Amino acid sequence: MASSAVAATVTTDRADASTVLGSTRKTEPSEALVTGWRHSAAEEQTVTVRWPAAHGFYDRPDGTYSPLLFSESVRQAAAVVSHTVFDIPLTHRLGWEYLVTQVDPAALAGTGRGATVELRLRHTDIVRRRAGSIHLTTLATASRDGVELGTARLRYSALPPAIYDRLRGSHADARQAFARALPAAPALPPASVGRTREQDVVLATGLIPYHWRLRTDTAHRVLFDHPHDHVPGMVLLEAASQAAHACAAPGGLTVPVGFDARFYRYVELDQPCWITATTADRGPAGRSIRIDGHQGDALAFRVTTESVTR
């Protein structure tokens, strides 16, 4: 059954900190980027996020912000709106079907002062099913300090506990899944994947060139700031970003400015996931790489990146 968005009668210029923290699915207050939201049209919201002067994880070695900070901003903004505007309970589990983003690399420059980003969200294809699941698409356009930053299209679902637990079976309990997680494999050299710290590397050596094992360090304070029952989508996007850098010629810094990510299966923590990269046709923004993630005999996710080199 299709559902329309709420009318543009509710306005809030600031968001309650505890509400935002819960809605963004983060436990560390400094990782909650959303600072407020308001209705800007009948079926459109403007969400304000604040990027810190230095993030620690979503920074690039050249002092710019990672394009994935934009993806994380979209994720958080969509989550906050889903709970506050569409009244999706916090007990529902949010899951991505696809995420497509494009950013202007010039808008990722660091200034040492932080940045205010506004995301205008519009929602389409909203379906509420009788059993309680909700499916919707969020379209986002973003500006940073008044300058166009990027666009995103996110299709996701919200599943009530009964449906999610039945779907996930023995993997539904996050704490048990964390306890069963495989140890983090030895990391690739950070510089080979565009990183400066070993702890931020999410790829380990594979069997052949352009083949890696996904490295999941559940002690990482940003990627795993609370127990998960599967590998989060942001970890998979980071793996794709690092794989794109590993495919580039040495000597430059590869910046994936476009992501087209499709998620087909949950990536489990207690099984190895293998990442492969294939050069695709050159995209409008730059070199295109297709990154596939397989677990067992199944394709779990596919990300096509478009990158520029600095």
ChimeraX attribute file (.defattr): number of C-alpha atoms within 10 A of each C-alpha:
attribute: neighborCount
match mode: 1-to-1
recipient: residues
	/A:1	8
	/A:2	12
	/A:3	14
	/A:4	14
	/A:5	14
	/A:6	14
	/A:7	12
	/A:8	14
	/A:9	10
	/A:10	9
	/A:11	12
	/A:12	10
	/A:13	12
	/A:14	14
	/A:15	17
	/A:16	11
	/A:17	14
	/A:18	11
	/A:19	12
	/A:20	25
	/A:21	21
	/A:22	16
	/A:23	23
	/A:24	23
	/A:25	19
	/A:26	19
	/A:27	16
	/A:28	12
	/A:29	12
	/A:30	11
	/A:31	19
	/A:32	24
	/A:33	24
	/A:34	27
	/A:35	17
	/A:36	21
	/A:37	23
	/A:38	21
	/A:39	21
	/A:40	16
	/A:41	14
	/A:42	13
	/A:43	16
	/A:44	20
	/A:45	23
	/A:46	22
	/A:47	29
	/A:48	24
	/A:49	23
	/A:50	17
	/A:51	21
	/A:52	18
	/A:53	14
	/A:54	17
	/A:55	15
	/A:56	10
	/A:57	18
	/A:58	20
	/A:59	20
	/A:60	21
	/A:61	13
	/A:62	11
	/A:63	13
	/A:64	18
	/A:65	24
	/A:66	23
	/A:67	27
	/A:68	22
	/A:69	18
	/A:70	25
	/A:71	23
	/A:72	18
	/A:73	24
	/A:74	30
	/A:75	20
	/A:76	24
	/A:77	31
	/A:78	25
	/A:79	22
	/A:80	27
	/A:81	22
	/A:82	21
	/A:83	18
	/A:84	15
	/A:85	17
	/A:86	15
	/A:87	11
	/A:88	22
	/A:89	14
	/A:90	18
	/A:91	10
	/A:92	19
	/A:93	17
	/A:94	19
	/A:95	16
	/A:96	20
	/A:97	17
	/A:98	19
	/A:99	23
	/A:100	19
	/A:101	23
	/A:102	22
	/A:103	23
	/A:104	15
	/A:105	21
	/A:106	11
	/A:107	17
	/A:108	21
	/A:109	14
	/A:110	19
	/A:111	12
	/A:112	11
	/A:113	10
	/A:114	13
	/A:115	17
	/A:116	17
	/A:117	23
	/A:118	26
	/A:119	26
	/A:120	24
	/A:121	25
	/A:122	20
	/A:123	20
	/A:124	16
	/A:125	13
	/A:126	19
	/A:127	16
	/A:128	17
	/A:129	12
	/A:130	8
	/A:131	10
	/A:132	14
	/A:133	19
	/A:134	23
	/A:135	20
	/A:136	19
	/A:137	22
	/A:138	24
	/A:139	20
	/A:140	24
	/A:141	20
	/A:142	24
	/A:143	17
	/A:144	19
	/A:145	12
	/A:146	10
	/A:147	13
	/A:148	16
	/A:149	22
	/A:150	22
	/A:151	21
	/A:152	23
	/A:153	20
	/A:154	21
	/A:155	20
	/A:156	19
	/A:157	19
	/A:158	24
	/A:159	22
	/A:160	19
	/A:161	15
	/A:162	11
	/A:163	16
	/A:164	16
	/A:165	15
	/A:166	11
	/A:167	12
	/A:168	13
	/A:169	10
	/A:170	11
	/A:171	21
	/A:172	17
	/A:173	15
	/A:174	14
	/A:175	14
	/A:176	14
	/A:177	19
	/A:178	21
	/A:179	13
	/A:180	15
	/A:181	20
	/A:182	17
	/A:183	12
	/A:184	16
	/A:185	16
	/A:186	14
	/A:187	20
	/A:188	20
	/A:189	16
	/A:190	17
	/A:191	18
	/A:192	19
	/A:193	23
	/A:194	23
	/A:195	20
	/A:196	16
	/A:197	12
	/A:198	13
	/A:199	14
	/A:200	22
	/A:201	25
	/A:202	28
	/A:203	28
	/A:204	19
	/A:205	18
	/A:206	15
	/A:207	9
	/A:208	8
	/A:209	10
	/A:210	16
	/A:211	20
	/A:212	22
	/A:213	23
	/A:214	27
	/A:215	25
	/A:216	28
	/A:217	20
	/A:218	21
	/A:219	13
	/A:220	12
	/A:221	13
	/A:222	18
	/A:223	20
	/A:224	19
	/A:225	15
	/A:226	17
	/A:227	16
	/A:228	19
	/A:229	23
	/A:230	19
	/A:231	22
	/A:232	17
	/A:233	21
	/A:234	16
	/A:235	17
	/A:236	24
	/A:237	22
	/A:238	20
	/A:239	25
	/A:240	29
	/A:241	30
	/A:242	23
	/A:243	27
	/A:244	28
	/A:245	24
	/A:246	19
	/A:247	17
	/A:248	18
	/A:249	11
	/A:250	11
	/A:251	10
	/A:252	12
	/A:253	21
	/A:254	23
	/A:255	22
	/A:256	28
	/A:257	22
	/A:258	29
	/A:259	26
	/A:260	18
	/A:261	25
	/A:262	18
	/A:263	19
	/A:264	15
	/A:265	14
	/A:266	18
	/A:267	23
	/A:268	21
	/A:269	24
	/A:270	18
	/A:271	13
	/A:272	18
	/A:273	21
	/A:274	22
	/A:275	24
	/A:276	19
	/A:277	22
	/A:278	16
	/A:279	14
	/A:280	14
	/A:281	12
	/A:282	12
	/A:283	14
	/A:284	10
	/A:285	17
	/A:286	17
	/A:287	19
	/A:288	22
	/A:289	27
	/A:290	21
	/A:291	26
	/A:292	22
	/A:293	26
	/A:294	19
	/A:295	18
	/A:296	11
	/A:297	6
	/A:298	10
	/A:299	16
	/A:300	19
	/A:301	23
	/A:302	23
	/A:303	25
	/A:304	25
	/A:305	30
	/A:306	26
	/A:307	26
	/A:308	17
	/A:309	14
	/A:310	10
